[in-house]
Amino acid sequence: MQQGVITLQTPPAVFASACIGGGKEHAGPLGEMFDAFDATDTFDKPTWEQSESELQRRTLCKALSKAGLAETDVDILFAGDLINQCTGSAYGLLDFDIPFVGLYGACSTSAEGLALAALLSDKFPCAAVVTSSHNCAAERQFRFPIEYGGQRPPTAQWTVTAAGAFLVSAAQRGPRITEVLLGRSDDSGITDVNNMGAAMATAAADTLCRFFRETKTTPQDYDHIATGDLGAEGSSILRELLATEHITLGENYQDCGVRIYDRERQDMHAGGSGCGCGASVLAGDLLPRLSRGELKNVLYVATGALMSATSVQQGLAIPGIAHLLHLTSACKQGGR
Amino acid sequence: MQQGVITLQTPPAVFASACIGGGKEHAGPLGEMFDAFDATDTFDKPTWEQSESELQRRTLCKALSKAGLAETDVDILFAGDLINQCTGSAYGLLDFDIPFVGLYGACSTSAEGLALAALLSDKFPCAAVVTSSHNCAAERQFRFPIEYGGQRPPTAQWTVTAAGAFLVSAAQRGPRITEVLLGRSDDSGITDVNNMGAAMATAAADTLCRFFRETKTTPQDYDHIATGDLGAEGSSILRELLATEHITLGENYQDCGVRIYDRERQDMHAGGSGCGCGASVLAGDLLPRLSRGELKNVLYVATGALMSATSVQQGLAIPGIAHLLHLTSACKQGGR
């Protein structure tokens, strides 16, 4: 019998978080949540890849300064991003003298890192998790350089320029990670890189079904259920897939990619995507609301699409993955 | 005070391992250690990237069959590789219905995955770790397609076509992981992708110095010390760097990249490199010798170079990282 949902006996707290975004993210409906932004998206660096690294560096610095900690107070650093060989993380976090665990979970990295930080909180007293995406770095890698001006279909999502950083410790106060469920990779059958939401929806459905079945709960047992970046198309597919399993997602379900932009005013097609999408909404919106007790009981499901430009050119379908965290308010520990 | 070397209270066993290689690897001095090989390096697939995926799939199947286990007996799967977005792992392991944690540690992935599997062995009773590299997939991604026939300088290493798979459990018998030390990323200052050994040597030196200092041991306390893929150039730099810290690596130190090929007969310049280099030597040579009691006390340090082709083209230096495992014989548990 395979290990599924893991309940943390001493649920660690996500005791500090920070997010920094680009211009479009700051201009969106959640713009106020960012700790800082750069309207030029360059973050004072000469290449988009270096801009993304700088974004990670600044975001971790911000989380540490919010907590009043130095890098030497952090025992382990989990990080990853979307670009080739995760150089956004490798170069961005090079200045920090902290044992480094590189991850690749595409847009699921925030939940993957936080799950590992939580599961290892008995061995590493203080962990940091950082992830990012940058529109210009990701688009030229996975699709076309922005300067090419390619036309995007209605299902296309806009890679978010943002990073999220989190500090996790069982000894601190704050919103708790009470349960985690690691996802299984899933062949979506989708080959269209302009329809990432559809490619990840089956993985999100698999993880949520397993979670509700194992915990004997329903979506109505939670104040809020967030997926990381399915966008409008993917989240609508997720609702349909869960409905076939007799699980009804209500008004309490929202996708971070749908929330982060004003799709009409900002012309964002199916919404936001990228590691930085879910991560910044979690860091800047969900965790602060959990801290204040406005939310008590949240499921955060970060979804990732595990293809490369090469695998897509070779005609392979996009594998999806979704990792889940059950977060509870600082004001009400442990239960549902 | 940062958490450094972690001693596992219940040291888990690496109770099964497997390795599969390509033609050049089978023709090398350690050729007999491979469970299987394909002299064509294609593994019956139409592209090199798909060949690498197939290599991972077959190697995990082999490890499971050696242990007499099914995929449903495995609770968590750690995997990663060198190619863009780790598609070797994502596609190769898609058939396995096991919760999937994607890693990016370049050639340090074997030790990174085994360290996480060991540290989480109280939460996941059985973990699998898989990693690979493929010469043709890696060379066309990081340097030039093989067909181009570019000339290689003497410091260049040959990316190994091989995969290693490992099964870890605290409830099983076999060589134990008694201590782990996760590495810090390190700016080597090296910008030459044909001198990866030099780029990773500083990280290996940092990790080994920290380990010897914290555990108050010397290289002479171990039967064998292995680095993953520094090659001739990098391992010679490592010896020099440690000598400046008054640490002398003796005859018991060998680099897996130096051992895997006959450098003269096979014209392999500075030796082998790649995730599959250290992983296959660990799976096919070191662990079996630990199982038989021929080795009792081993340090395995897998080194990774965290650059991408893009970061190198942009003139950035190559960051290095090195994760360490202390392994003890099945016949002599726990101590040095």
Chai-1 contact restraints between the chains, C-beta under 6 A:
chainA,res_idxA,chainB,res_idxB,connection_type,confidence,min_distance_angstrom,max_distance_angstrom,comment,restraint_id
A,Q2,B,T72,contact,1.0,0.0,6.0,A-B,restraint_1
A,Q2,B,D75,contact,1.0,0.0,6.0,A-B,restraint_2
A,Q3,B,D75,contact,1.0,0.0,6.0,A-B,restraint_3
A,Q3,B,F124,contact,1.0,0.0,6.0,A-B,restraint_4
A,I6,B,K123,contact,1.0,0.0,6.0,A-B,restraint_5
A,T47,B,Q314,contact,1.0,0.0,6.0,A-B,restraint_6
A,E49,B,T310,contact,1.0,0.0,6.0,A-B,restraint_7
A,T72,B,Q2,contact,1.0,0.0,6.0,A-B,restraint_8
A,D75,B,Q2,contact,1.0,0.0,6.0,A-B,restraint_9
A,D75,B,Q3,contact,1.0,0.0,6.0,A-B,restraint_10
A,N84,B,N84,contact,1.0,0.0,6.0,A-B,restraint_11
A,N84,B,S308,contact,1.0,0.0,6.0,A-B,restraint_12
A,Q85,B,S308,contact,1.0,0.0,6.0,A-B,restraint_13
A,C86,B,Y104,contact,1.0,0.0,6.0,A-B,restraint_14
A,T87,B,S308,contact,1.0,0.0,6.0,A-B,restraint_15
A,T87,B,S311,contact,1.0,0.0,6.0,A-B,restraint_16
A,A90,B,L306,contact,1.0,0.0,6.0,A-B,restraint_17
A,A90,B,P319,contact,1.0,0.0,6.0,A-B,restraint_18
A,L94,B,S185,contact,1.0,0.0,6.0,A-B,restraint_19
A,L94,B,D187,contact,1.0,0.0,6.0,A-B,restraint_20
A,L94,B,P319,contact,1.0,0.0,6.0,A-B,restraint_21
A,D97,B,R184,contact,1.0,0.0,6.0,A-B,restraint_22
A,P99,B,L182,contact,1.0,0.0,6.0,A-B,restraint_23
A,P99,B,R184,contact,1.0,0.0,6.0,A-B,restraint_24
A,F100,B,R184,contact,1.0,0.0,6.0,A-B,restraint_25
A,F100,B,S185,contact,1.0,0.0,6.0,A-B,restraint_26
A,G102,B,Y104,contact,1.0,0.0,6.0,A-B,restraint_27
A,G102,B,G105,contact,1.0,0.0,6.0,A-B,restraint_28
A,Y104,B,C86,contact,1.0,0.0,6.0,A-B,restraint_29
A,Y104,B,G102,contact,1.0,0.0,6.0,A-B,restraint_30
A,Y104,B,Y104,contact,1.0,0.0,6.0,A-B,restraint_31
A,G105,B,G102,contact,1.0,0.0,6.0,A-B,restraint_32
A,L119,B,L120,contact,1.0,0.0,6.0,A-B,restraint_33
A,L119,B,K123,contact,1.0,0.0,6.0,A-B,restraint_34
A,L120,B,L119,contact,1.0,0.0,6.0,A-B,restraint_35
A,K123,B,I6,contact,1.0,0.0,6.0,A-B,restraint_36
A,K123,B,L119,contact,1.0,0.0,6.0,A-B,restraint_37
A,F124,B,Q3,contact,1.0,0.0,6.0,A-B,restraint_38
A,L182,B,P99,contact,1.0,0.0,6.0,A-B,restraint_39
A,R184,B,D97,contact,1.0,0.0,6.0,A-B,restraint_40
A,R184,B,P99,contact,1.0,0.0,6.0,A-B,restraint_41
A,R184,B,F100,contact,1.0,0.0,6.0,A-B,restraint_42
A,S185,B,L94,contact,1.0,0.0,6.0,A-B,restraint_43
A,S185,B,F100,contact,1.0,0.0,6.0,A-B,restraint_44
A,D187,B,L94,contact,1.0,0.0,6.0,A-B,restraint_45
A,L306,B,A90,contact,1.0,0.0,6.0,A-B,restraint_46
A,S308,B,N84,contact,1.0,0.0,6.0,A-B,restraint_47
A,S308,B,Q85,contact,1.0,0.0,6.0,A-B,restraint_48
A,S308,B,T87,contact,1.0,0.0,6.0,A-B,restraint_49
A,T310,B,E49,contact,1.0,0.0,6.0,A-B,restraint_50
A,S311,B,T87,contact,1.0,0.0,6.0,A-B,restraint_51
A,Q314,B,T47,contact,1.0,0.0,6.0,A-B,restraint_52
A,P319,B,A90,contact,1.0,0.0,6.0,A-B,restraint_53
A,P319,B,L94,contact,1.0,0.0,6.0,A-B,restraint_54
